Amino acid sequence: MINESYFGGFILLGFSGQPQLEMIIPGFVFFFYTVALMGNTAIILLPLLDERLQTPMYFFLRNLAILDLSYTTNIVPQMLVNVWGKDKKITFGGCAFQLFSSVALFTVECMLLAVMSYDRFNAVCKPLHYMTIMSPQLCQGLVAITWGIGITNCMILSPYAMSLPRCGNHYLDHYFCEISAMVKIACVDTTAVEETLFASCFFIFLAPLLLILVSYGFIAIAVLKIKSARGRQKAFGTCSSHLFVVSIFYGTVIYMHIQPGNSPSQYEGKLLSIFYTIVTPSLNPLIYTLRNKEFKGAMKRLIGKGSVEITGH
């Protein structure tokens, strides 16, 4: 054990018990992090450079990209330093910042995906009034509410987890400072903390999921009422990317959390965490850009404009 008098941080065990995984994962993570950086940066910048993309849908998509970029950057650099180097330590302040940030960003992502489903509901079910309903003020207000809930949730849960007595145990069985890993090393009864976590997750995770399901229920009814096949295809096309992103994000998180708490394969949980914290944020830009004609058109116009300017000079 490490003496608390001279070390107040934590040791991130990561995949240290699996040397083969520890050799493969850094390259895998670095690749997807690079994809996430490029893809999300493109989604953030392109609507600012092309007026045709300054719509409510792209406003929310830009916020999702900022969120994904923040989420991966909060985790990946420290993870790569710990995995590539012999020193697997993280300071108490660094761990606290990572924990606070991950809780807040995860909460905001759950809420933002629900807000985006409400946007798609209005686009499909109320197309004539869409721009009136989804005014800039409402869009900004909805995003502000999601961030407000995220910050409030992290201010409730994170200090609670960080302040638990650990009796000198500094070893976190994870690759980042995750709240459940922090609770596991506590040397006191954590029933109250676990109940608080469960109640928080019930609200933060299931309430947005319910709103998404209700929104898509109404969307499905509206699409079925459209007589032409082309009209149905166009209506479905406006929602398919978001539905795909929601399915990947919620599907991974649900599968991870229905695993038994004392599962013999703790590494499976860590690998699933990598999927929704690193892989999913890199897939989101690809899903939205590859399936979106407007976005691809904006990219072509921007590239064409740049090539014309270079040729002109």
C-alpha positions in Angstrom: 0.0 0.0 0.0 1.1 3.6 -0.7 1.4 5.9 2.3 -1.2 8.6 2.1 1.1 11.1 3.8 3.1 11.5 0.6 0.8 10.3 -2.1 -2.8 11.6 -2.3 -3.6 10.5 -5.8 -4.6 7.2 -7.4 -3.2 4.3 -9.4 -5.2 3.5 -12.5 -4.8 -0.2 -13.0 -6.4 -0.2 -16.5 -5.6 -3.4 -18.3 -2.4 -4.1 -16.4 -3.5 -7.7 -15.7 -3.7 -8.4 -19.4 -0.4 -7.5 -21.0 -1.6 -8.5 -24.5 -4.6 -6.2 -24.3 -2.4 -3.4 -22.9 -0.2 -3.6 -26.0 -3.2 -3.6 -28.5 -5.6 -1.1 -26.9 -3.4 2.1 -27.1 -3.1 1.9 -30.9 -6.8 1.2 -31.2 -7.7 4.1 -28.9 -5.3 6.5 -30.6 -6.8 5.7 -34.0 -10.4 6.3 -32.9 -9.4 9.4 -30.9 -7.8 10.8 -34.1 -11.0 10.0 -36.1 -13.1 11.7 -33.3 -10.9 14.8 -33.4 -11.1 15.2 -37.1 -14.8 14.3 -37.5 -16.1 16.3 -34.7 -14.0 19.3 -35.6 -15.4 19.2 -39.1 -19.0 19.1 -37.7 -18.2 22.1 -35.4 -16.6 24.3 -38.1 -18.6 23.5 -41.2 -22.0 24.9 -40.1 -20.2 28.1 -39.2 -18.7 28.4 -42.7 -21.8 27.4 -44.7 -25.1 29.4 -44.1 -27.2 26.5 -45.5 -26.2 24.4 -42.4 -27.3 27.0 -39.9 -30.5 25.2 -38.9 -31.7 23.8 -35.6 -30.6 20.2 -36.5 -27.0 21.4 -37.2 -27.1 23.6 -34.1 -27.8 20.5 -31.9 -25.4 18.4 -34.0 -22.6 20.9 -33.4 -23.3 20.8 -29.6 -23.1 17.0 -29.7 -19.8 17.2 -31.5 -18.4 19.6 -28.9 -19.7 17.2 -26.2 -18.1 14.2 -27.8 -14.8 16.0 -28.4 -14.7 17.1 -24.7 -15.6 13.6 -23.5 -12.9 11.8 -25.4 -10.2 14.5 -24.6 -11.1 14.2 -20.9 -10.2 10.5 -20.9 -7.9 9.5 -23.8 -4.7 11.6 -23.2 -4.4 10.5 -19.5 -5.2 6.9 -20.5 -2.5 6.8 -23.2 0.1 8.3 -20.8 -0.7 5.6 -18.2 -0.8 2.7 -20.6 2.3 3.7 -22.6 4.3 4.6 -19.5 5.3 2.8 -16.4 3.8 5.5 -14.1 0.1 4.8 -13.8 -0.5 7.5 -11.2 -3.0 10.3 -11.5 -3.1 13.2 -9.0 -6.1 13.7 -6.7 -7.0 17.0 -8.5 -6.6 15.3 -11.9 -8.8 12.4 -10.9 -11.5 14.8 -9.4 -11.5 16.9 -12.6 -11.8 13.7 -14.7 -14.6 12.3 -12.6 -16.6 15.6 -12.4 -16.2 16.1 -16.2 -17.2 12.6 -17.2 -20.3 12.6 -15.0 -21.4 16.0 -16.3 -20.7 15.2 -20.0 -22.4 11.8 -19.8 -25.5 13.4 -18.3 -25.5 16.2 -20.9 -25.2 13.6 -23.8 -28.2 11.6 -22.5 -30.3 14.8 -22.3 -29.0 16.2 -25.6 -30.0 13.0 -27.5 -33.5 13.4 -26.1 -33.6 17.1 -27.2 -32.4 16.0 -30.7 -35.3 13.5 -30.9 -37.7 16.3 -30.0 -36.2 18.3 -32.9 -36.7 15.4 -35.3 -40.3 14.9 -34.1 -41.1 18.5 -35.0 -39.3 18.2 -38.4 -41.3 15.2 -39.4 -44.7 15.7 -37.6 -44.9 19.5 -37.9 -42.9 20.4 -41.0 -44.8 23.6 -41.8 -44.3 25.0 -38.4 -40.8 23.5 -37.8 -38.7 26.7 -38.0 -41.2 28.7 -36.0 -41.3 26.1 -33.2 -37.6 25.4 -33.1 -36.6 29.1 -32.8 -33.0 30.0 -32.0 -34.1 31.0 -28.5 -35.8 27.6 -27.8 -32.8 25.7 -29.2 -30.3 27.7 -27.0 -32.6 27.3 -24.0 -32.9 23.5 -24.4 -29.1 23.2 -24.7 -28.6 25.4 -21.6 -31.1 23.2 -19.7 -29.1 20.0 -20.6 -25.9 21.6 -19.4 -27.6 22.9 -16.2 -28.8 19.3 -15.4 -25.4 17.9 -16.2 -23.5 20.3 -14.0 -26.1 19.9 -11.2 -25.8 16.1 -11.4 -22.0 16.1 -11.3 -22.0 18.5 -8.3 -24.3 16.1 -6.4 -22.6 12.8 -7.2 -18.9 13.6 -7.7 -18.0 15.2 -4.3 -20.0 12.4 -2.6 -17.8 9.7 -4.4 -14.5 11.6 -3.9 -15.1 12.1 -0.2 -15.7 8.4 0.6 -13.0 7.0 3.1 -10.6 4.7 1.2 -8.4 3.5 4.1 -5.2 4.0 2.1 -6.5 2.1 -1.0 -5.5 4.1 -4.1 -5.9 1.4 -6.7 -8.7 2.1 -9.2 -9.6 -0.9 -11.3 -10.3 1.2 -14.4 -8.5 3.2 -17.1 -10.0 6.5 -15.9 -11.5 8.0 -12.7 -15.0 6.5 -13.1 -17.6 6.9 -10.3 -18.5 3.2 -9.8 -14.7 2.4 -9.6 -14.4 5.1 -6.9 -17.3 3.6 -4.9 -15.8 0.1 -5.1 -12.6 1.1 -3.2 -14.4 2.7 -0.3 -13.9 1.0 3.0 -17.3 2.0 4.5 -20.9 0.9 3.8 -21.7 2.4 0.4 -25.4 1.4 0.3 -26.6 5.1 0.5 -24.2 6.1 -2.2 -25.3 3.3 -4.5 -28.9 4.1 -3.9 -28.2 7.8 -4.8 -26.4 6.6 -7.9 -29.3 4.4 -8.9 -31.8 7.1 -8.4 -29.7 9.6 -10.4 -29.2 7.0 -13.3 -32.9 6.3 -13.3 -33.6 9.9 -14.0 -30.6 10.9 -16.1 -30.7 7.7 -18.3 -34.2 6.4 -18.4 -36.2 9.7 -18.6 -34.4 10.8 -21.8 -34.7 7.3 -23.2 -38.5 7.4 -22.6 -38.7 10.8 -24.3 -36.8 9.4 -27.3 -39.1 6.4 -27.6 -42.2 8.6 -27.4 -40.8 11.0 -30.0 -40.0 8.1 -32.4 -43.4 6.5 -31.7 -45.1 9.7 -33.0 -42.6 9.9 -35.9 -43.3 6.3 -36.9 -47.1 7.0 -37.0 -46.5 10.2 -39.1 -44.2 8.3 -41.5 -46.8 5.5 -42.0 -49.4 8.1 -42.9 -47.3 9.4 -45.8 -48.7 7.9 -49.0 -45.7 8.1 -51.3 -42.7 5.8 -50.9 -40.4 8.7 -51.7 -42.0 10.9 -49.0 -41.6 8.1 -46.4 -38.0 7.6 -47.4 -37.3 11.3 -47.1 -39.0 11.5 -43.7 -37.1 8.5 -42.4 -33.9 9.9 -43.8 -34.1 12.9 -41.6 -34.2 10.7 -38.5 -32.1 7.6 -39.4 -28.7 9.0 -38.4 -29.9 10.2 -35.0 -31.8 6.9 -34.4 -28.6 5.0 -35.3 -26.5 7.1 -32.9 -29.1 6.7 -30.1 -29.2 2.9 -30.7 -25.3 2.6 -30.4 -25.0 4.8 -27.3 -28.0 3.5 -25.3 -27.5 -0.1 -26.5 -23.9 -0.2 -25.3 -24.6 1.5 -21.9 -27.7 -0.7 -21.2 -25.7 -3.9 -22.1 -22.9 -2.8 -19.8 -25.0 -2.0 -16.8 -27.1 -5.2 -17.0 -24.0 -7.2 -16.4 -23.7 -8.7 -12.9 -21.8 -6.4 -10.5 -19.3 -9.2 -9.6 -18.9 -10.6 -13.1 -15.9 -12.8 -13.6 -15.0 -10.8 -16.7 -14.3 -7.2 -15.4 -12.3 -6.6 -18.6 -15.5 -6.9 -20.6 -17.0 -3.9 -18.7 -13.8 -1.9 -19.4 -13.9 -2.8 -23.1 -17.5 -1.7 -23.3 -16.6 1.5 -21.5 -14.0 2.2 -24.2 -16.7 1.6 -26.8 -19.1 4.3 -25.5 -16.5 6.7 -24.3 -14.1 6.6 -27.3 -15.5 4.6 -30.2 -19.0 6.1 -30.2 -17.8 9.7 -30.3 -15.7 8.9 -33.3 -18.6 7.0 -35.1 -21.1 9.9 -34.6 -19.5 12.3 -37.1 -19.2 9.4 -39.7 -22.8 8.4 -39.3 -24.1 12.0 -39.7 -21.8 13.0 -42.5 -21.9 9.8 -44.6 -25.7 9.7 -44.5 -26.3 13.4 -44.9 -26.5 14.9 -48.4 -26.5 18.5 -47.1 -23.4 17.9 -45.1 -21.6 16.2 -48.0 -22.7 19.1 -50.3 -21.3 21.7 -47.9 -18.0 19.8 -47.8 -17.8 19.8 -51.6 -18.7 23.5 -51.8 -16.0 24.3 -49.3 -13.4 22.2 -51.0 -14.4 23.6 -54.4 -14.2 27.2 -53.0 -10.8 26.5 -51.6 -9.5 25.0 -54.8 -10.8 28.0 -56.8 -9.1 30.4 -54.5 -5.8 28.5 -54.7 -6.1 28.4 -58.6 -6.9 32.1 -58.6 -3.8 33.0 -56.7 
